[in-house]
Amino acid sequence: MKTEEHSPEMKIDLLRQMLRIRRFEEKAAELYSAAKIRGFLHLYIGQEAIAAGAMRALTAEDAVVSTYREHGHALARGVAAAAIMAEMYGKAEGCCHGRGGSMHLFDVSKRFYGGNAIVAGGLPLALGLALADKLAGRARVTACFFGDGAVAEGEFHETMNLAVLWKLPLLLLCENNLYAMGTAIARALSETDLCKKAESYRMPAERIDGMDALAVAVASADATAAVRAGEGPRFLELTTYRFRPHSMFDPDLYRDKAEIAEWKKRDPLPRHIGRLKEEGLLDAAKIDAIERAVADELAQAVAFADAGTLEPVESLTRDVYARTP
């Protein structure tokens, strides 16, 4: 990453994005409990540093493919908070007109291609986007986020193999939060060093502290630059931890409370705030100003969703197989 990209403004923006994601997710949990959001809800609390840091490396022309835990990715990519909240409400004003909900956020204007509910389902989609760009001679990168659970799926291995064979402009970002739903990684994978799996396909790989927003930003910028320069795909294993259960339905009985408490000591928000304070870039007044701006944005998003409309019953069959009047 270039020196100017370590500017005070860049570091403050990392904090702003992480706070936006954290407060959005906290509000989503509240609204879910109030039955305004229904269905499944997978929160990104604890993993904010990855979305905030990685998205900085991408341009508006690049593509992003995500998982069902994608609210933070969508926010950091630039999808409007109001459009995301309305989608989670199932309202027609949502980014998918209320048809996708929490797990299927999509915004073609931001080149944000899901939100995919199937574990590892986004990997072959990302491979196809990257292949299309290479065949068309476009200097674009496709960034694909996925969890450690996806590594056990066949789509992961097929994607890794073809990406290297075809030297595709693909950035693979594995958010390793140590648990694939309710299964600890050591109980699911015989080899838990995920970088070794990437290297077995001769793909350059690096493990990054996913609880450190600046470290994620630097590593993502370097990897993206290599991909964009035509050097082929790159794999980043971002070690992280979700502070909430897998979903709002999950009783979270498979993790030791002491383990959760230990990881919370590495919370990316206070960690980044402490760094900025040490560097003289942040004080209480600046934090309050950022929090107020985030609160205002969130209040407007909730008001927008509350005021939204449900799709008319007569239009429910539109676009099921093809675009129809």
C-alpha positions as CSV (number, residue, x, y, z in Angstrom):
1,M,0.0,0.0,0.0
2,K,1.3,3.5,-0.9
3,T,2.3,5.8,1.9
4,E,-0.4,8.4,1.1
5,E,-3.0,5.7,1.7
6,H,-2.0,5.5,5.3
7,S,-3.3,9.1,5.7
8,P,-5.2,10.2,8.8
9,E,-8.3,10.4,6.7
10,M,-7.9,6.8,5.6
11,K,-7.5,5.6,9.2
12,I,-10.5,7.6,10.4
13,D,-12.6,6.3,7.5
14,L,-11.8,2.7,8.6
15,L,-13.2,3.6,12.0
16,R,-16.3,5.2,10.4
17,Q,-17.0,2.1,8.3
18,M,-16.6,-0.3,11.2
19,L,-18.9,1.8,13.4
20,R,-21.5,1.9,10.6
21,I,-21.5,-1.8,10.4
22,R,-21.5,-2.5,14.1
23,R,-24.4,-0.1,14.8
24,F,-26.3,-1.4,11.8
25,E,-26.0,-4.9,13.0
26,E,-26.9,-4.0,16.6
27,K,-30.1,-2.3,15.3
28,A,-30.9,-5.3,13.1
29,A,-30.8,-7.6,16.1
30,E,-33.1,-5.2,17.9
31,L,-35.5,-5.1,15.0
32,Y,-35.4,-8.8,14.6
33,S,-36.5,-9.2,18.2
34,A,-39.3,-6.8,17.5
35,A,-40.4,-9.1,14.5
36,K,-39.8,-6.3,12.0
37,I,-37.1,-8.4,10.4
38,R,-38.0,-12.1,9.8
39,G,-36.5,-15.2,8.5
40,F,-32.8,-15.9,9.1
41,L,-30.4,-13.2,10.3
42,H,-26.6,-13.7,10.4
43,L,-24.8,-10.8,12.1
44,Y,-21.3,-9.6,11.3
45,I,-20.5,-8.2,14.8
46,G,-16.8,-8.9,15.5
47,Q,-15.8,-9.2,11.8
48,E,-16.1,-5.5,10.8
49,A,-12.4,-4.9,10.2
50,I,-12.5,-7.2,7.2
51,A,-15.2,-5.5,5.3
52,A,-13.9,-2.1,6.1
53,G,-10.4,-2.9,5.2
54,A,-10.8,-5.0,2.2
55,M,-13.3,-2.8,0.3
56,R,-10.8,0.0,0.2
57,A,-8.7,-1.9,-2.3
58,L,-11.5,-2.1,-4.8
59,T,-12.6,0.3,-7.5
60,A,-16.2,0.9,-8.6
61,E,-15.6,-1.3,-11.6
62,D,-14.5,-4.3,-9.6
63,A,-17.1,-6.9,-8.6
64,V,-17.9,-8.2,-5.1
65,V,-19.4,-11.6,-4.3
66,S,-20.4,-12.3,-0.7
67,T,-22.0,-14.8,1.7
68,Y,-25.2,-14.9,3.7
69,R,-23.4,-12.9,6.4
70,E,-23.1,-9.9,4.1
71,H,-24.6,-6.8,5.6
72,G,-21.2,-5.4,6.5
73,H,-19.9,-6.1,3.0
74,A,-22.8,-4.4,1.4
75,L,-22.5,-1.3,3.6
76,A,-18.8,-1.0,3.0
77,R,-19.3,-1.5,-0.7
78,G,-21.6,1.5,-0.8
79,V,-25.0,-0.1,-0.9
80,A,-27.3,2.4,0.9
81,A,-28.2,1.5,4.4
82,A,-31.8,2.5,3.7
83,A,-32.0,0.1,0.8
84,I,-30.4,-2.7,2.9
85,M,-32.8,-2.2,5.8
86,A,-35.8,-2.0,3.6
87,E,-34.7,-5.3,2.0
88,M,-34.4,-6.9,5.4
89,Y,-38.0,-5.7,6.1
90,G,-39.1,-7.4,2.9
91,K,-40.2,-4.0,1.5
92,A,-40.5,-3.2,-2.2
93,E,-38.1,-0.3,-1.7
94,G,-35.3,-2.7,-0.8
95,C,-32.3,-3.3,-3.0
96,C,-33.9,-6.5,-4.2
97,H,-37.5,-5.2,-3.9
98,G,-38.0,-7.2,-0.8
99,R,-37.5,-10.5,-2.5
100,G,-34.1,-11.4,-1.2
101,G,-34.1,-10.4,2.4
102,S,-31.1,-10.6,4.7
103,M,-29.2,-13.4,2.9
104,H,-29.6,-12.2,-0.7
105,L,-28.6,-8.5,-0.9
106,F,-27.7,-7.5,-4.4
107,D,-27.0,-4.2,-6.1
108,V,-25.8,-4.3,-9.7
109,S,-25.1,-0.5,-9.7
110,K,-22.4,-1.2,-7.0
111,R,-21.4,-4.5,-8.8
112,F,-22.3,-6.3,-5.6
113,Y,-23.5,-9.7,-6.7
114,G,-24.8,-11.3,-3.5
115,G,-25.5,-12.3,-0.7
116,N,-25.6,-16.1,-1.4
117,A,-27.3,-18.4,1.1
118,I,-25.5,-21.6,-0.1
119,V,-22.2,-22.2,1.6
120,A,-19.4,-21.7,-1.1
121,G,-22.2,-20.8,-3.6
122,G,-20.5,-17.5,-4.4
123,L,-17.2,-19.0,-5.4
124,P,-18.1,-20.3,-8.9
125,L,-20.1,-17.1,-9.5
126,A,-17.0,-15.1,-8.7
127,L,-14.9,-17.4,-11.0
128,G,-17.3,-16.7,-13.8
129,L,-17.2,-12.9,-13.3
130,A,-13.4,-13.0,-13.3
131,L,-13.3,-15.2,-16.4
132,A,-15.7,-12.8,-18.3
133,D,-13.4,-9.8,-17.4
134,K,-10.3,-11.6,-18.6
135,L,-11.9,-12.7,-21.9
136,A,-13.2,-9.2,-22.5
137,G,-9.8,-7.7,-21.7
138,R,-11.1,-5.6,-18.8
139,A,-8.7,-4.5,-16.0
140,R,-11.1,-5.5,-13.3
141,V,-10.8,-7.6,-10.1
142,T,-13.5,-9.8,-8.6
143,A,-13.3,-10.1,-4.8
144,C,-15.0,-13.1,-3.3
145,F,-15.7,-13.4,0.4
146,F,-16.4,-16.8,2.0
147,G,-16.1,-18.5,5.4
148,D,-13.9,-21.3,6.6
149,G,-16.8,-23.7,6.1
150,A,-16.7,-23.1,2.4
151,V,-13.2,-24.6,2.3
152,A,-14.7,-28.1,2.8
153,E,-17.0,-27.8,-0.2
154,G,-16.2,-29.0,-3.7
155,E,-16.9,-25.5,-5.2
156,F,-13.9,-24.2,-3.3
157,H,-11.5,-26.7,-4.8
158,E,-12.9,-26.3,-8.3
159,T,-12.7,-22.5,-8.1
160,M,-9.1,-22.6,-6.8
161,N,-7.9,-25.0,-9.5
162,L,-9.5,-23.1,-12.4
163,A,-8.5,-19.7,-11.1
164,V,-4.9,-20.7,-11.2
165,L,-5.1,-22.7,-14.5
166,W,-6.7,-19.7,-16.2
167,K,-4.7,-17.1,-14.3
168,L,-7.9,-15.2,-13.5
169,P,-8.2,-11.7,-11.8
170,L,-9.7,-13.2,-8.6
171,L,-9.1,-12.1,-5.0
172,L,-10.3,-14.8,-2.6
173,L,-11.0,-13.5,0.9
174,C,-11.6,-16.3,3.5
175,E,-13.1,-15.0,6.7
176,N,-12.0,-17.7,9.1
177,N,-14.0,-17.3,12.2
178,L,-13.2,-20.8,13.4
179,Y,-16.7,-22.2,13.2
180,A,-18.6,-23.4,10.2
181,M,-22.1,-22.8,11.6
182,G,-21.7,-24.8,14.8
183,T,-18.7,-27.0,13.9
184,A,-15.2,-26.0,15.0
185,I,-12.8,-25.9,12.2
186,A,-10.6,-28.6,13.7
187,R,-13.6,-31.0,13.7
188,A,-14.3,-30.4,10.0
189,L,-10.9,-30.0,8.3
190,S,-7.9,-32.4,8.7
191,E,-5.7,-29.5,7.7
192,T,-6.6,-26.2,9.4
193,D,-3.9,-24.1,7.8
194,L,-6.0,-22.7,5.0
195,C,-3.1,-21.0,3.3
196,K,-1.6,-24.5,2.7
197,K,-4.8,-25.4,0.8
198,A,-4.4,-22.4,-1.5
199,E,-0.7,-23.1,-1.9
200,S,-1.4,-26.7,-2.9
201,Y,-3.0,-25.1,-6.1
202,R,0.1,-22.9,-6.5
203,M,-1.9,-19.8,-5.5
204,P,0.0,-17.2,-3.5
205,A,-1.6,-17.0,0.0
206,E,-1.2,-15.0,3.2
207,R,-2.7,-15.2,6.7
208,I,-3.8,-11.8,8.1
209,D,-5.1,-10.7,11.5
210,G,-8.7,-10.0,10.5
211,M,-9.3,-8.1,13.8
212,D,-6.9,-5.4,12.6
213,A,-8.6,-3.1,10.1
214,L,-5.3,-1.5,9.0
215,A,-3.6,-4.8,8.5
216,V,-6.5,-6.0,6.4
217,A,-6.4,-2.8,4.3
218,V,-2.7,-3.1,3.6
219,A,-2.8,-6.8,2.7
220,S,-5.9,-6.4,0.6
221,A,-4.4,-3.5,-1.3
222,D,-1.2,-5.4,-2.0
223,A,-3.0,-8.5,-3.1
224,T,-5.5,-6.6,-5.3
225,A,-2.6,-4.7,-7.0
226,A,-1.0,-8.0,-7.9
227,V,-4.2,-9.4,-9.3
228,R,-4.9,-6.3,-11.2
229,A,-1.4,-6.4,-12.7
230,G,-2.2,-9.7,-14.3
231,E,-0.3,-11.9,-11.8
232,G,-3.2,-14.2,-11.3
233,P,-5.4,-15.0,-8.3
234,R,-4.5,-14.3,-4.6
235,F,-5.8,-15.9,-1.4
236,L,-6.1,-14.1,2.0
237,E,-7.0,-16.0,5.1
238,L,-8.4,-13.4,7.5
239,T,-8.5,-14.8,11.0
240,T,-11.5,-13.4,12.9
241,Y,-14.3,-14.2,15.3
242,R,-18.1,-13.6,15.3
243,F,-19.2,-12.3,18.7
244,R,-22.8,-13.3,18.2
245,P,-24.1,-16.8,17.5
246,H,-24.2,-18.2,13.9
247,S,-27.7,-16.8,13.4
248,M,-30.4,-15.3,15.6
249,F,-31.9,-18.9,15.9
250,D,-28.6,-20.3,17.2
251,P,-28.4,-21.1,21.0
252,D,-24.6,-21.0,20.7
253,L,-24.0,-24.0,22.9
254,Y,-20.9,-25.2,21.0
255,R,-18.5,-22.4,22.1
256,D,-17.0,-21.9,25.5
257,K,-17.9,-18.6,27.0
258,A,-14.3,-18.1,28.0
259,E,-13.3,-18.4,24.4
260,I,-15.8,-15.7,23.3
261,A,-14.6,-13.4,26.1
262,E,-11.0,-13.8,25.1
263,W,-11.7,-12.9,21.5
264,K,-13.7,-9.9,22.6
265,K,-10.5,-8.5,24.0
266,R,-9.4,-8.2,20.4
267,D,-12.5,-6.3,19.3
268,P,-11.5,-4.5,16.2
269,L,-13.3,-1.3,17.2
270,P,-11.6,-0.4,20.5
271,R,-8.4,-1.7,19.0
272,H,-8.5,0.7,16.1
273,I,-9.7,3.6,18.4
274,G,-6.8,3.0,20.7
275,R,-4.4,3.2,17.8
276,L,-5.8,6.4,16.5
277,K,-5.7,8.0,20.0
278,E,-2.1,7.0,20.4
279,E,-1.3,8.7,17.1
280,G,-3.2,11.8,18.1
281,L,-5.8,11.4,15.4
282,L,-8.8,10.9,17.6
283,D,-10.4,12.4,20.7
284,A,-13.8,12.1,22.4
285,A,-15.3,14.9,20.3
286,K,-14.4,13.3,17.0
287,I,-15.7,9.9,18.2
288,D,-19.0,11.5,19.2
289,A,-19.3,13.3,15.9
290,I,-18.8,10.0,14.0
291,E,-21.3,8.2,16.3
292,R,-23.9,11.0,15.7
293,A,-23.5,10.8,12.0
294,V,-23.9,7.0,12.1
295,A,-26.9,7.2,14.3
296,D,-28.5,9.8,12.0
297,E,-27.9,7.5,8.9
298,L,-29.3,4.5,10.8
299,A,-32.4,6.4,12.0
300,Q,-33.1,7.4,8.4
301,A,-32.7,3.9,7.2
302,V,-35.1,2.5,9.8
303,A,-37.6,5.3,9.0
304,F,-37.3,4.5,5.3
305,A,-37.9,0.8,5.9
306,D,-40.9,1.4,8.3
307,A,-42.5,3.7,5.6
308,G,-41.9,1.2,2.8
309,T,-44.5,-0.8,1.0
310,L,-45.0,-4.5,0.5
311,E,-45.0,-5.9,-3.0
312,P,-48.5,-6.3,-4.5
313,V,-49.7,-9.9,-4.6
314,E,-50.5,-9.6,-8.3
315,S,-46.8,-9.0,-9.2
316,L,-45.3,-11.9,-7.2
317,T,-44.8,-14.0,-10.3
318,R,-42.8,-11.3,-12.1
319,D,-39.2,-12.2,-13.0
320,V,-39.5,-15.8,-11.6
321,Y,-38.3,-17.3,-14.9
322,A,-37.9,-14.3,-17.1
323,R,-38.7,-10.6,-17.2
324,T,-42.5,-10.2,-17.7
325,P,-44.7,-7.2,-17.8
